Structure formats: C-alpha cells, structure tokens
Amino acid sequence: MSQSGVRLRGIVKSYAKSSPVIHGIDLDIEPGEFAVFVGPSGCGKTTLMRMIAGLEEISGGDLFIGENRVNDVEAAQRGVAMVFQSYALYPHKTVYDNMAFALKIAKTPKAEIDRRVREAANILQLTDYLERLPKALSGGQRQRVAIGRAIVRNPQVFLFDEPLSNLDAALRTKMRVELATLHRRLGATMIYVTHDQVEAMTLADKIVVLNKGRIEQVGSPMELYEKPATLFVAGFIGSPQMNFIGGEFAQRYQASTVGIRPEHLRLQADGALRGTLKHAERLGNETFAYLDVPSIGDITARMDGDVQAQPGSELVLGFAPEHVYTFDADGQRITR
C-alpha cells in the first residue's frame, strides 16, 4: 500500500462575501499516520477534509500530498480515496461490481481489477458476499464495501468522513476495532473526521482538535487527555466531561477556572466538595454520580459500580492536587 504524508500551510477557506470559516491552518500528517479531526458541529473539520479531497476550493495557503502541491489538482488525480457517512453504494450492483466500478472507469485491466477486488474482500471479510446486492447486507457490511471500494484504488491517503455515524452503538464499537486493525494491516495514511471524541481517542495516532475554524491543539490521545492546552480541549476530551469550577473555589488556586475530571473524584470524609446526590447512573462496573454542590453547582463523579448512595443523600468528595487543572480568564491552561 502506497502512502504519503499531508502538509497544510496557512490553509484558508472563505465563501463569497463572508468571513473565513478556516483560518490559516498549519498541520503535518506523517506517512502512515492515523489522524483524526475532531470538534463540535460547525468547527470546520469536514470543510478541511473536503479541501484535502479536492471537493472544496482552497481560498489561501498551500496543500501538499507527499511532495506535490495539489491546490489546483483535480480530486481524481490527488491519490486520495474518500469513504462517506452514507456509504454511497450503487443499489443495483453487486458487492464485486461496486468495488470494481472506479477501476473499470479507469480502464484497469480485467485481471488486475479481479486481483484487487478479491484482495480487498479478503482483508475486509467480504469474500462470501461478493455476489450480493447492498440491500442484502447489514449496515456494517455496507460500510466495509465502501471501505473496500477505497482500498482497491490503492490511494496514497484514505479520507473518512464520519463513516460510523449511521451505525448503532454496538456496531460502531465493532467497526472501530475493524478500522484500527485495517490501519495496522495496510500501514496507510488515514484522515478521519468525527464529532465523537470516543472514536478519536480509540482510533488516532494524532488528534487534531478544531474550534471555529482554528486548531486548538494537536497531540496523541493521551497527551490531549493528560495535558489539555485550553479549557475547550479539556472539556471536549474525556467522557463524562471534565467538571469546571469558578468563583472562590478557583481563586484558591489563583485561577479563573479549575477543572477536575469525574474519574479523579473519590469519596473522602474530609474532602473539599460536599453535595447532594441528584441522580446515579448505575452501569454495572461503574456509577456516574451527579451532585449539586452549594455555591458551585453541578458536579459529576465517576465511581465504582457498587456505590450504594441514593438520591437525596449527602456525599463528600476529595481529589489529589495533581489532578487539578487550572485555566486563566482566556481559557488557557496555567501550567505550574
């Protein structure tokens, strides 16, 4: 499998008579890397991917795939293959013909088409389904066909635009494992767009957190979890979301806002947070406890599954000092 890195230098996207939606993005994605663009709706992640794919015009800056500047190169000539959220399969064509279609259009020799399709089908465990129509497949199988259609093109870069959004929760988990396995097997450069931080954390070598058309932070999943650079990243990475506390409590730490992750709170008789349990979500191996703490507000704690507290009871929570994150008035993390 061929592979190339992707470099963005000062990439800007503007639409007519409107302010930019992408603001001077600089980013390096290394050959063979699995990079995930993550952020809330409207942050610019899909627009950025579509510019890499050649489906959106670049308003400013330079885009390189490998050593080639591709700003003015047609999408079909960029060496990229895109997998969409909607699968985009031809309903009247078999799995084999769906996967072979782009190669036939490119007038690839028949024997080479057959070799590539069967090789991709073997990788994706689709060999037994090659003569079926899409309507006879499950959602996960259809998504694998869409991925297979990309694999047969032997692209330099794979692009995934929220490919798991239409699947149920159990199937999304299974497909995440399949995608991670596929990446290791192919060693290909992959760029993946999602709003789901769990997908980002479990799939990425590198996460790119976007906010309002700008990069907030780039790093490995654990770098972003353990060392968020901003209040935005701290709140976006981690589930349940980090607790944020302001006011007098934060001032004790000479900060505008203090952050403590739910998993870093524990029952402690002399703890600093005393509140009333509003609700407990018991998930078997763990319990999410939602408390109302006077003068602070709502706090979420992640506890052992066998916690017996009932709504209306008082809980006292503590935390270790090294698990306290501090942020200034501009939302930048204060490092000590």
MIKE-398580 format. One line per field, with one value per residue (C-alpha): residue in one letter; z, x, y. Coordinates in nm, 2 decimals, m for minus. Layout:
BEGIN
residu a,...
w Z,...
u X,...
v Y,...
! end
This chain:
BEGIN
residu m,s,q,s,g,v,r,l,r,g,i,v,k,s,y,a,k,s,s,p,v,i,h,g,i,d,l,d,i,e,p,g,e,f,a,v,f,v,g,p,s,g,c,g,k,t,t,l,m,r,m,i,a,g,l,e,e,i,s,g,g,d,l,f,i,g,e,n,r,v,n,d,v,e,a,a,q,r,g,v,a,m,v,f,q,s,y,a,l,y,p,h,k,t,v,y,d,n,m,a,f,a,l,k,i,a,k,t,p,k,a,e,i,d,r,r,v,r,e,a,a,n,i,l,q,l,t,d,y,l,e,r,l,p,k,a,l,s,g,g,q,r,q,r,v,a,i,g,r,a,i,v,r,n,p,q,v,f,l,f,d,e,p,l,s,n,l,d,a,a,l,r,t,k,m,r,v,e,l,a,t,l,h,r,r,l,g,a,t,m,i,y,v,t,h,d,q,v,e,a,m,t,l,a,d,k,i,v,v,l,n,k,g,r,i,e,q,v,g,s,p,m,e,l,y,e,k,p,a,t,l,f,v,a,g,f,i,g,s,p,q,m,n,f,i,g,g,e,f,a,q,r,y,q,a,s,t,v,g,i,r,p,e,h,l,r,l,q,a,d,g,a,l,r,g,t,l,k,h,a,e,r,l,g,n,e,t,f,a,y,l,d,v,p,s,i,g,d,i,t,a,r,m,d,g,d,v,q,a,q,p,g,s,e,l,v,l,g,f,a,p,e,h,v,y,t,f,d,a,d,g,q,r,i,t,r
w 0.00,m0.11,0.15,0.16,0.42,0.41,0.48,0.52,0.52,0.60,0.47,0.45,0.33,0.26,0.09,m0.11,0.10,0.43,0.68,0.66,0.80,0.81,0.95,0.84,0.93,0.96,1.01,0.93,0.90,0.86,0.61,0.76,1.04,1.16,1.22,1.35,1.31,1.60,1.72,1.76,1.46,1.26,1.37,1.02,1.03,0.73,0.53,0.60,0.48,0.17,0.08,0.11,m0.10,m0.37,m0.32,m0.18,m0.34,m0.13,m0.07,0.05,0.16,0.02,0.04,m0.02,m0.06,m0.05,m0.22,m0.46,m0.42,m0.51,m0.47,m0.84,m0.89,m0.97,m0.69,m0.90,m0.96,m0.59,m0.49,m0.22,m0.16,0.05,0.25,0.32,0.60,0.36,0.20,m0.15,m0.29,m0.62,m0.52,m0.85,m0.85,m0.66,m0.39,m0.65,m0.91,m0.65,m0.55,m0.91,m1.06,m1.03,m1.17,m1.47,m1.54,m1.52,m1.78,m1.54,m1.70,m1.60,m1.43,m1.22,m1.12,m1.01,m0.81,m0.63,m0.55,m0.42,m0.21,m0.06,0.00,0.19,0.41,0.49,0.53,0.23,0.01,0.07,m0.01,m0.35,m0.55,m0.31,m0.36,m0.09,0.02,0.14,0.36,0.72,0.78,0.89,0.58,0.36,0.53,0.47,0.10,0.09,0.25,0.01,m0.28,m0.15,m0.09,m0.45,m0.57,m0.38,m0.27,m0.10,0.16,0.29,0.40,0.63,0.68,0.99,0.85,1.16,1.23,1.08,1.28,1.61,1.92,1.93,1.56,1.59,1.86,1.63,1.33,1.54,1.61,1.24,1.13,1.37,1.26,0.89,0.95,1.11,0.83,0.55,0.71,0.51,0.58,0.71,0.80,0.98,1.07,1.37,1.63,1.87,2.10,2.19,1.82,1.83,2.14,2.04,1.67,1.65,1.64,1.63,1.72,1.57,1.79,1.59,1.71,1.50,1.21,1.41,1.56,1.94,2.00,1.82,2.00,2.08,2.26,2.60,2.55,2.50,2.79,3.04,2.92,2.75,2.64,2.67,2.85,2.52,2.48,2.84,2.81,2.48,2.55,2.82,2.90,3.11,3.06,3.29,3.58,3.57,3.88,3.90,4.17,4.51,4.47,4.16,4.32,4.59,4.30,4.16,3.85,3.67,3.63,3.79,3.61,3.78,3.58,3.72,3.74,3.97,4.24,4.52,4.84,5.12,5.46,5.47,5.10,4.97,4.78,4.98,4.79,4.75,4.51,4.24,4.03,4.00,3.67,3.76,3.46,3.63,3.66,3.73,3.85,3.74,4.03,3.96,4.26,4.35,4.54,4.72,4.57,4.30,4.11,3.93,3.97,3.81,3.97,3.82,4.10,4.15,4.04,4.39,4.54,4.75,4.78,4.70,4.55,4.82,5.03,5.10,4.96,5.03,4.76,4.75,4.49,4.46,4.40,4.08,3.92,3.94,3.61,3.62,3.35,3.31,3.20,2.83,2.87,2.85,3.08,3.36,3.40,3.73
u 0.00,0.15,0.14,0.22,0.21,m0.01,0.11,m0.11,0.05,m0.17,m0.48,m0.78,m1.14,m1.37,m1.70,m1.82,m1.89,m1.84,m1.55,m1.32,m1.45,m1.10,m0.83,m0.47,m0.43,m0.08,m0.06,0.17,0.03,0.31,0.31,0.12,m0.03,m0.39,m0.50,m0.85,m1.01,m1.25,m1.46,m1.83,m2.06,m1.95,m1.59,m1.46,m1.34,m1.54,m1.46,m1.09,m1.12,m1.31,m1.03,m0.78,m1.00,m1.03,m1.41,m1.37,m1.16,m0.88,m0.90,m0.55,m0.23,m0.07,m0.17,0.09,0.02,0.36,0.60,0.33,0.14,m0.22,m0.42,m0.51,m0.50,m0.84,m0.98,m0.95,m0.57,m0.48,m0.42,m0.69,m0.99,m1.29,m1.53,m1.86,m2.11,m2.38,m2.18,m2.29,m2.32,m2.49,m2.80,m2.83,m2.47,m2.32,m2.06,m1.80,m1.91,m1.94,m1.58,m1.46,m1.65,m1.38,m1.12,m1.34,m1.39,m1.01,m0.98,m0.77,m0.71,m0.97,m0.73,m0.59,m0.94,m1.02,m0.70,m0.75,m1.12,m1.06,m0.76,m0.97,m1.26,m1.03,m0.89,m1.25,m1.40,m1.63,m1.53,m1.86,m2.07,m1.92,m2.23,m2.48,m2.66,m2.62,m2.98,m2.89,m2.61,m2.61,m2.50,m2.16,m2.11,m2.22,m1.96,m1.69,m1.79,m1.74,m1.40,m1.32,m1.40,m1.14,m0.88,m0.89,m0.78,m0.45,m0.46,m0.18,m0.43,m0.76,m1.02,m1.31,m1.60,m1.79,m1.82,m1.98,m2.25,m2.53,m2.45,m2.59,m2.37,m2.27,m2.18,m1.98,m1.77,m1.71,m1.62,m1.38,m1.19,m1.20,m1.08,m0.79,m0.69,m0.72,m0.49,m0.23,m0.25,m0.23,0.01,m0.18,m0.21,m0.56,m0.75,m1.08,m1.34,m1.58,m1.76,m1.73,m1.43,m1.45,m1.38,m1.10,m0.94,m0.96,m0.85,m0.60,m0.22,m0.27,m0.58,m0.65,m0.90,m1.07,m1.28,m1.44,m1.21,m0.89,m0.67,m0.70,m0.44,m0.27,m0.13,m0.17,m0.49,m0.32,m0.14,m0.47,m0.63,m0.35,m0.22,m0.51,m0.38,m0.71,m1.04,m1.21,m0.99,m1.02,m1.40,m1.41,m1.17,m1.29,m1.62,m1.80,m1.69,m1.44,m1.60,m1.53,m1.55,m1.51,m1.56,m1.39,m1.30,m1.09,m0.94,m0.78,m0.57,m0.51,m0.71,m1.02,m1.15,m1.05,m1.11,m1.13,m1.22,m1.51,m1.28,m1.04,m1.31,m1.34,m1.54,m1.34,m1.47,m1.26,m1.30,m1.34,m1.67,m1.98,m2.31,m2.64,m2.68,m2.93,m2.91,m2.69,m2.65,m2.55,m2.38,m2.26,m1.89,m1.92,m2.16,m2.19,m2.30,m2.45,m2.43,m2.55,m2.27,m2.37,m2.21,m2.05,m2.33,m2.35,m2.06,m2.02,m1.82,m1.72,m1.73,m1.72,m2.03,m2.12,m2.17,m2.49,m2.57,m2.93,m3.07,m3.10,m2.81,m2.51,m2.17,m1.83,m1.57,m1.20,m0.93,m0.55,m0.38,m0.20,m0.54,m0.65,m0.63,m0.62,m0.72,m0.69,m0.96,m0.88,m0.92,m0.55,m0.42,m0.19,0.10,0.27
v 0.00,0.33,0.61,0.98,1.25,1.55,1.91,2.21,2.55,2.86,2.69,2.93,2.88,3.17,3.19,3.49,3.80,3.61,3.60,3.29,2.96,2.81,3.04,2.97,2.61,2.47,2.09,1.79,1.44,1.19,0.90,0.60,0.81,0.78,1.14,1.23,1.57,1.62,1.90,2.02,2.08,2.38,2.37,2.32,1.96,1.84,2.15,2.09,1.73,1.83,2.07,1.78,1.57,1.83,1.87,2.23,2.50,2.63,3.01,3.05,2.87,2.55,2.19,1.91,1.54,1.38,1.63,1.76,2.08,1.98,2.31,2.30,1.93,1.76,1.54,1.22,1.29,1.36,1.00,1.01,0.79,0.90,0.70,0.88,0.86,0.75,0.46,0.58,0.23,0.15,m0.05,m0.24,m0.35,m0.65,m0.60,m0.71,m0.45,m0.17,m0.23,m0.27,0.03,0.30,0.07,m0.02,0.36,0.40,0.11,m0.10,m0.45,m0.70,m0.94,m0.66,m0.55,m0.90,m0.93,m0.60,m0.67,m1.02,m0.90,m0.62,m0.85,m1.09,m0.81,m0.70,m1.05,m0.99,m1.28,m1.47,m1.16,m1.05,m1.16,m1.00,m0.67,m0.39,m0.45,m0.80,m0.66,m0.53,m0.17,m0.28,m0.49,m0.20,0.02,m0.24,m0.24,0.14,0.09,m0.18,0.05,0.28,0.01,m0.12,0.22,0.19,0.55,0.75,0.88,0.75,1.00,0.90,1.15,1.03,0.68,0.52,0.78,0.57,0.26,0.16,0.18,m0.19,m0.19,0.13,m0.03,m0.33,m0.11,0.09,m0.22,m0.32,0.02,0.01,m0.34,m0.23,0.06,m0.16,m0.41,m0.16,0.09,0.36,0.73,0.79,1.11,1.06,1.32,1.27,1.47,1.17,1.21,0.84,0.75,1.00,0.86,0.50,0.53,0.81,0.83,1.20,1.40,1.75,1.94,2.21,2.50,2.77,2.70,2.70,2.43,2.43,2.15,1.86,1.56,1.19,1.09,1.07,1.40,1.57,1.39,1.45,1.79,1.98,2.32,2.50,2.50,2.39,2.09,1.99,1.99,1.81,1.53,1.29,1.13,1.22,1.58,1.74,1.94,2.31,2.53,2.90,3.16,3.15,2.78,2.86,3.17,2.94,2.81,3.16,3.07,3.18,2.82,2.49,2.16,1.82,1.50,1.29,0.99,1.18,1.24,1.00,0.96,1.12,1.22,1.54,1.62,1.97,1.91,1.83,1.80,1.63,1.34,1.43,1.11,0.80,0.62,0.26,0.09,m0.22,m0.18,0.19,0.45,0.81,1.03,1.37,1.61,1.96,2.13,2.46,2.77,2.56,2.39,2.06,1.81,1.47,1.19,0.85,0.59,0.21,0.03,m0.09,0.26,0.24,0.61,0.71,1.04,1.30,1.17,1.38,1.28,1.43,1.41,1.47,1.47,1.46,1.80,1.66,1.60,1.97,2.17,2.55,2.79,3.17,3.41,3.35,2.97,2.89,2.63,2.75,2.51,2.50
! end
